[in-house]
Amino acid sequence: MQQNRNDSVHASSDVVIEVLSHQIERVRGFCYPLMYEDGNDILQFASCFFIRLEKYTEYLVSAGHALRDFDSNQFRLLSRTASEIIQIPANIASTMALESDKNDHIDISVIQLPNGFCCKHGINVIPDFRTSLSNTNGAARVLSGYPASRNKSVVSHANVLHLYAHCFVSSSDDSEVDFSVFKKSAVNHVAISLENGVGPNNSFHNIPVNPKGMSGGPVWRVSLTPGSEDIFLEGVFIEMHNRRNQYLGFATKFRHVLGLIASLDHSKFPQSNST
């Protein structure tokens, strides 16, 4: 059944990508690389995005496994905009592994940012109205992120601004996915086929791209209605599985990001002065 699902998406992929070309460029613009400095090198290791919630509070969001053990005493956490490298405050909060199987199946991290941080650095922030999911009929699912296989994982200060976000486009129908096989749950996760990729200038790639480095990237529900501007943030990309040469990814639903933020004791989660 999974094969039929992928075949149907692949058969119409050129048409879907043409319809979504404008929306793909929009969602690509909300995704950023996560990097750190090691001597004279900058290493790109994951992806992230930025959200704005009520009262203008802003957060960086990524995968838990990408940031949970980040050593801010040894390395500077970095990202980049179109014009500059920026240092990210490293006051990281992450979900934790379950006692039952020692795995963190939610696998998300957030960083609360100083007031005005995103405006100061010209970061494209996802506003909260884009996080209220619409049950749009005829929707595709789009993942954006920074794969190491399409970007050098070790970059220089000169070319770091030229890293680009790759996208995968998939059906938004999870009815044929057996989540339990992958130790996931349809209650907590969404699935995305990693077969149909979209590179720079919306060039189509039907050769699977290794998504390593895309962990933490945003997953969107995007309307297939021509001319529609509807895009809604569905989740945070956390992992990929290869089953008989079929590549399937999973994202944690965005409501868990809101749950993690709501659980934080902000008196113990201070605003950093890092810029």
C-alpha positions as CSV (number, residue, x, y, z in Angstrom):
1,M,0.0,0.0,0.0
2,Q,2.9,2.3,0.7
3,Q,4.2,1.7,-2.8
4,N,0.9,2.7,-4.3
5,R,0.9,5.9,-2.2
6,N,4.4,6.8,-3.4
7,D,3.5,6.0,-7.1
8,S,0.5,8.2,-7.1
9,V,2.4,11.1,-5.6
10,H,5.3,10.5,-8.1
11,A,3.0,10.3,-11.1
12,S,1.6,13.8,-10.4
13,S,4.7,15.3,-8.9
14,D,5.6,17.6,-11.8
15,V,2.0,19.0,-11.8
16,V,2.0,19.3,-8.0
17,I,5.3,21.1,-7.9
18,E,4.2,23.5,-10.6
19,V,1.0,24.3,-8.7
20,L,3.0,24.7,-5.5
21,S,6.1,26.6,-6.9
22,H,5.2,29.9,-5.2
23,Q,4.3,28.2,-1.9
24,I,7.5,26.2,-1.9
25,E,9.5,29.3,-2.2
26,R,7.5,30.8,0.7
27,V,8.0,27.9,3.1
28,R,11.7,27.6,2.1
29,G,12.2,31.2,3.3
30,F,11.1,30.3,6.9
31,C,13.8,27.6,7.3
32,Y,17.3,28.2,8.6
33,P,20.5,26.2,9.1
34,L,21.9,25.4,12.6
35,M,25.7,25.5,12.8
36,Y,28.5,25.8,15.2
37,E,32.1,27.2,15.0
38,D,35.0,24.9,15.4
39,G,38.3,26.7,15.0
40,N,38.3,28.3,11.5
41,D,35.4,26.0,10.3
42,I,31.7,26.3,10.6
43,L,29.8,23.0,10.8
44,Q,26.2,22.8,9.7
45,F,24.4,20.0,11.6
46,A,20.6,20.6,11.7
47,S,17.8,22.9,10.6
48,C,15.4,25.2,12.5
49,F,12.7,27.8,12.2
50,F,11.5,30.7,14.3
51,I,8.0,31.3,15.6
52,R,6.2,34.3,17.2
53,L,3.5,33.6,19.7
54,E,1.2,35.9,21.8
55,K,2.7,39.0,23.4
56,Y,5.4,39.0,20.7
57,T,7.4,36.2,22.4
58,E,9.8,34.5,19.9
59,Y,11.4,31.1,19.8
60,L,13.7,29.1,17.8
61,V,12.4,25.5,17.2
62,S,14.4,22.5,16.2
63,A,14.7,18.7,16.8
64,G,15.5,17.6,20.3
65,H,18.3,15.3,19.3
66,A,20.0,18.1,17.5
67,L,20.2,20.5,20.5
68,R,19.7,18.5,23.7
69,D,23.4,17.8,24.2
70,F,24.8,21.0,22.6
71,D,27.8,22.2,24.6
72,S,27.5,26.0,24.7
73,N,30.6,26.2,26.8
74,Q,32.7,24.9,24.0
75,F,30.9,26.1,20.9
76,R,28.9,29.0,19.7
77,L,25.5,28.1,18.3
78,L,25.0,29.9,15.0
79,S,22.6,30.4,12.1
80,R,22.6,32.7,9.2
81,T,20.3,35.1,7.4
82,A,20.7,36.3,3.8
83,S,23.4,38.7,4.8
84,E,25.1,37.7,8.1
85,I,26.1,34.9,10.5
86,I,24.2,35.2,13.8
87,Q,24.9,33.8,17.2
88,I,21.9,32.1,18.8
89,P,21.4,32.1,22.6
90,A,21.9,28.6,23.9
91,N,19.3,28.5,26.7
92,I,17.9,25.3,25.3
93,A,14.8,23.4,26.5
94,S,14.1,19.9,25.2
95,T,11.7,17.0,25.6
96,M,13.1,14.0,27.3
97,A,13.2,10.2,26.8
98,L,10.3,8.1,28.1
99,E,11.1,5.9,31.0
100,S,9.4,2.9,29.3
101,D,11.7,2.6,26.3
102,K,14.4,5.2,26.9
103,N,13.5,7.0,23.6
104,D,12.2,10.5,23.1
105,H,9.5,10.1,20.5
106,I,8.5,13.7,20.6
107,D,12.1,14.9,20.1
108,I,11.8,18.7,20.0
109,S,13.8,21.6,21.4
110,V,13.0,25.3,21.8
111,I,15.1,28.4,22.6
112,Q,13.4,31.5,23.9
113,L,14.9,34.5,22.2
114,P,15.7,38.0,23.5
115,N,13.1,40.7,22.7
116,G,13.6,42.1,19.2
117,F,16.1,39.4,18.2
118,C,14.4,38.4,15.0
119,C,13.6,41.9,13.9
120,K,17.2,43.0,14.6
121,H,18.6,40.2,12.4
122,G,16.0,40.3,9.6
123,I,14.7,36.7,10.4
124,N,11.5,35.5,8.7
125,V,9.3,34.6,11.7
126,I,6.3,32.3,11.4
127,P,3.4,34.2,13.1
128,D,1.0,32.3,15.3
129,F,-1.9,32.5,12.8
130,R,0.2,30.2,10.5
131,T,0.3,27.6,13.3
132,S,-3.5,27.2,13.6
133,L,-3.9,24.2,11.3
134,S,-6.7,24.3,8.8
135,N,-8.3,21.1,7.5
136,T,-7.7,22.2,3.9
137,N,-9.0,19.6,1.4
138,G,-6.6,18.9,-1.4
139,A,-3.4,19.7,0.5
140,A,0.2,18.6,0.1
141,R,2.8,18.2,2.8
142,V,6.1,20.1,2.3
143,L,9.3,19.7,4.4
144,S,12.1,22.2,4.1
145,G,15.6,21.9,5.6
146,Y,19.4,21.9,5.0
147,P,20.6,18.4,3.9
148,A,24.3,17.8,4.3
149,S,24.3,16.0,1.0
150,R,23.3,19.1,-0.9
151,N,25.3,21.5,1.3
152,K,28.8,21.0,2.5
153,S,28.6,20.2,6.2
154,V,31.9,22.1,6.8
155,V,31.6,25.6,5.4
156,S,33.7,28.8,5.4
157,H,32.7,32.2,6.5
158,A,32.6,33.2,2.9
159,N,30.2,30.6,1.6
160,V,28.0,30.0,4.6
161,L,25.5,32.5,3.2
162,H,25.1,30.3,0.1
163,L,23.7,27.2,1.9
164,Y,20.2,26.5,0.5
165,A,17.1,24.7,1.8
166,H,16.0,21.6,0.0
167,C,12.3,20.6,0.1
168,F,10.3,17.4,-0.1
169,V,6.7,17.3,-1.4
170,S,4.4,14.5,-0.4
171,S,0.7,13.6,0.0
172,S,-0.8,14.8,3.3
173,D,-2.8,11.6,3.6
174,D,-1.4,9.4,6.4
175,S,-4.1,6.7,6.2
176,E,-1.8,4.1,4.6
177,V,1.1,4.6,7.0
178,D,1.4,2.1,9.8
179,F,2.9,4.4,12.4
180,S,3.4,1.5,14.9
181,V,6.0,-0.1,12.7
182,F,8.2,2.9,13.2
183,K,7.3,3.3,16.9
184,K,5.3,6.5,16.1
185,S,1.7,7.5,16.6
186,A,-0.7,9.3,14.3
187,V,-1.8,11.2,17.4
188,N,1.6,12.8,17.8
189,H,3.2,12.6,14.4
190,V,2.7,13.2,10.7
191,A,4.5,11.2,7.9
192,I,6.1,12.5,4.8
193,S,7.5,10.6,1.8
194,L,11.1,11.6,1.1
195,E,11.0,10.6,-2.6
196,N,10.1,13.8,-4.4
197,G,12.6,16.6,-3.8
198,V,12.6,20.2,-4.9
199,G,16.0,22.0,-5.3
200,P,16.9,25.6,-6.2
201,N,14.6,27.3,-8.7
202,N,12.1,24.6,-7.9
203,S,14.0,22.0,-9.9
204,F,12.5,18.5,-9.4
205,H,14.6,15.6,-8.1
206,N,13.1,12.1,-8.1
207,I,16.4,10.6,-6.8
208,P,16.1,10.4,-3.0
209,V,18.2,12.9,-1.1
210,N,19.6,11.9,2.3
211,P,17.8,14.2,4.7
212,K,20.7,14.3,7.3
213,G,20.9,17.9,8.4
214,M,17.2,18.5,7.8
215,S,16.2,17.5,11.4
216,G,14.4,20.4,13.0
217,G,13.1,21.8,9.7
218,P,9.4,22.8,9.5
219,V,6.8,20.6,7.9
220,W,3.8,22.4,6.3
221,R,0.4,21.6,5.0
222,V,0.0,23.6,1.8
223,S,-3.2,24.0,-0.2
224,L,-3.2,22.6,-3.8
225,T,-5.8,25.1,-4.9
226,P,-4.3,27.2,-7.6
227,G,-3.8,30.8,-6.4
228,S,-4.3,29.8,-2.7
229,E,-2.0,31.4,-0.1
230,D,-2.9,28.8,2.6
231,I,0.1,27.4,4.3
232,F,0.0,26.0,7.9
233,L,2.8,24.7,10.1
234,E,2.2,21.1,10.9
235,G,5.2,19.9,12.7
236,V,9.0,19.6,13.3
237,F,10.9,17.0,11.2
238,I,12.7,14.5,13.5
239,E,13.7,11.4,11.7
240,M,13.9,9.3,8.5
241,H,13.4,5.6,7.8
242,N,14.4,3.5,4.8
243,R,12.2,0.4,4.3
244,R,13.0,-1.6,1.2
245,N,14.4,1.5,-0.5
246,Q,11.3,3.6,0.3
247,Y,12.2,6.7,2.3
248,L,9.7,7.9,4.9
249,G,10.1,10.7,7.3
250,F,8.2,11.7,10.5
251,A,7.5,15.1,12.1
252,T,6.2,15.8,15.6
253,K,3.0,17.7,15.5
254,F,3.3,21.4,16.3
255,R,1.0,21.3,19.3
256,H,3.8,19.6,21.2
257,V,6.0,22.7,20.6
258,L,3.3,24.7,22.2
259,G,3.0,22.2,25.0
260,L,6.8,22.3,25.7
261,I,6.7,26.1,25.7
262,A,3.7,26.2,28.1
263,S,5.5,23.8,30.5
264,L,8.5,26.0,30.9
265,D,9.1,27.9,34.1
266,H,10.1,31.2,32.5
267,S,11.6,32.4,35.7
268,K,14.2,29.6,35.2
269,F,14.4,30.1,31.4
270,P,15.9,33.6,31.2
271,Q,16.1,35.9,28.3
272,S,19.7,35.8,27.1
273,N,21.7,38.9,26.3
274,S,23.5,37.2,23.4
275,T,23.1,38.9,20.0
